[in-house]
Amino acid sequence: MSVFQFKQFSVLQDQCAMKIGTDGVLLGAWTPIENPKSILDIGTGTGIIALMLAQRSNATQIDALEIDENTYEQATDNFENSPWNDRLFCFHVALDEFVDDPEDEYDLIVSNPPFYSEDFRSENEQRDLARFHEAMPFEDLIEAADLLLSENGIFSVIIPYKEEERFIELCAEVELFPVKVTRVKGSHKTPIVRSLLAFKRYELAVLVADELVIEINRHEYTDEYIELTKAFYLKM
């Protein structure tokens, strides 16, 4: 059985199309925490981001959405087996169904959305569902965030860097504006590959993006990456 062990919790992932990767860990560790009472993780997968935010916050309500049945069941198990099982709940539901009848607003909404918008399919339908932009277009995600986010809430995502400008423009259409931007590189010699973006309902006069480099050499991590993830990874 595929178990990923973190310092304060473990994650089963053998039933999940998308295994734990750097993107999810980055978002869970990087997302701004401003004492949220309620958190929503859209497209939770293994549940890794919701679990990390449970560790980092005192939020009493942490909800997660997962459309794939096997993944949903495993995320539920991961929540149940964690120290925060009284605060974590997973819904087996599509985003459009969830927003049709919203019961709550959330102080923090996070998502590591599907990102392969290129015309590519594999033989694994479950994995495709997890990976492809068509399964949850940015427009739908942003519309949901606008609908479900509390007045002073934060909406936080990780997306491909090449999509950053378009994503920020789409958010501006619903008056969500970036308050924190970090661009991620695998090493000092490689191009920027990911953008970590956090939005609120007001616009900053000045926003300075920063940069995060993960590795100096293979398996030799930068001080910044170690500082960001050391509360979670066993070997940091």
N, C-alpha and C positions, 0 to 999 in steps of 0.2 A: 504494500500500500504506500502511496506517495504522500509522505508527511513532510511539511516544511516547518521547522522548529524555530520560533523566535524567542526572545528573552522571556516574555510574559504570556505567550500563547502559542499554540500550534495550529497548523492549517492542513487539512486533508484536501487533496486536489486531483485524485485519480479519476473522478467523475466530471471534472471541469474541462471544457474545451480549451479555455485560456488559462494556462498555468501562471503561477506567480512570476512576475517579471519586474524589472527595474522601474517601469512606468508607474505601476500601482504603489510600490514602496515609496517612490519619490513623492507622489501626490499625497499619500497618507502622512508622510513626515513633514512635507513642506507647507501644506494647507494652513493658512492663518487661523488661529484659534482665539476667538474673542468671547470666551465664556458662553458658548452656545448651550441653550437648554434642549434644543432639538436639532437632529442631523438627518439628512436624507442622502443615501448613496444610490445613484441611478446606474443600474447595470453592474451589480456588485460582484459578479463572478464568484470567486472563492470566498469573498467577504473580507479580504485582506484590508481594504481601505477603511471599511466600517470598524473593523477590529482595532486598527491603529488609532483611529479617532476616538474609540472608546477608551483606549489606554491614555491618550493625550488630554482628554476632556472630562468634565463632570456632567456631560449631557445626560439627561434622564431618559430621553427618547431618541433612539438611533434606529431609523427604519432603512431598509434596503430593498431594492427592486431587482428581480431577476426573471427573465422571460423563459430561459431554458429549464426544463423540469429537473433533469439530473443535477445541473449546476445549482439550482435553487435548493434541492434537498441537501446537497453537500454544504452549501453556505449555511443552511439552517443548523446542520450538525456542528459546523465550526463555531457558530454563535453559541449553541447550547453547551459546548465543551469549553468555552472560554470563561475567564473570571467575571465577565460582564454580561452573562446570559440574561440577567433581569432587565437589561437596558436595550438589548439588540433584538430586532424582529425583521424577518425577511418576508416579503410579499412575492408570490408567484404570479406576476402580472406584467403586462406590457405598459410602457410609459403612457401611451395615449389613453388606456383604460384607467390608469391611476389618476390622471389629471381630470378625467371626466367628472369625478365626484370627490374633489379634494376636501378632506376633513380638517387638515392642519396646514399651518404655515411652518416653515423651517428656518432656523437661524443660520444654518450652514447646509448648503447643497453641494455635493461633490460628484464628479463623474470622470471616469477614464473611458471615454466613448469609443465605439468602433471606429477604425480610422482607415481601412483600405478602401478608398473611393475608386481606385483603378478597377478596370474591368477584368477581374481575376477571380476564379473560383477553384476551390480544392475539391477533393472527393469527400471531405468531411463537412456535412451540412451543419453540425453543431458548432464546429470551429468557425465556419463562414459566418454564422449568425452572430457570433461573438466579435468577429473581426470587421465586418463590413459596414461601411458608412450608411448604406441603404437601410440597414436594420434599425438605425436610430439617427436620422439626419440631424446635423447641427441645428437646423431651424427648429425642429421638434424639441430638442433638448433645451434650447434657449427659451422657447415659448413656455415650456414647463417650469424652468427656473424662474421666469418672470412671474408666473402664476402662483408658485408655491413659496417663494422667498419672502421672509418677513421684511419689514421696512428697513431695518438696519442689518439685514443678513448678508452673508458672503456666499458667492457662487464660485466654485473652484474646480478647474479642469486641467488635464494634461492632454495636449494634442500635438500632431506633427508641426514642426516650426513653419513649414511651408503653408500651413493653414492659418497661421496666427493672425495675419492682417484681416482675412475674411471673417474669422470668428469674432474679432473685436468689432468689426463693422456691423455684423449681425446683432451683437449684444447692444450696440449703441442704438439700434432701431427700437429696442424696448427699454431704453434708458438704463442699461446696465453698463458700468464703465470700469476699466481696469484700475485696480489700486495696488497690485503687486504683479510683477512680471519677471520670471526667471527663465533664461534660455539655457538649454542643457546640451553639453558636448560630451562624447564618450572619452575623449582625451584632448590634450592641448593641440594636437595635430589634425584632429578631425573636425568636420563642419558641425554647426548646430543642427541637432536632430529633433529636439522636443521643445515645446513651450509650456511652462507652468503659468497659468493665468488665474488671478483672483479678481472678482468683480463685486462692486457694490452699487447702490442706487444713486450715488453722487459722483461727480467728476472731480478728480484732483487737478489743481492748477498745473502741477508739474509731476510727471511720473518718470522715474529713471529705472530702466530695466537692468537687472544684473545677470550674471552668467555663472553657471555651475559646471565645473569639469569633474567627471566621475573618477577617471583613472589617470595616474601618471604613467604607469606601465601595466601590463597584464596582471590583474589581481593586486596591484599596488595602488591604493586609493588615495585621493587627495584629502587633505585635512578638512576641507569644507564638506565633502561627502561623508566622511567619517563622523563629523560633528552632527550632521543632519540625521544620520541613520543609526547612531550608536545605541539609542534607546531600544532598538528593535533587533538588529542583527546580532547573533551570538558572538561572532568573531570580530566585531568592531570595537 
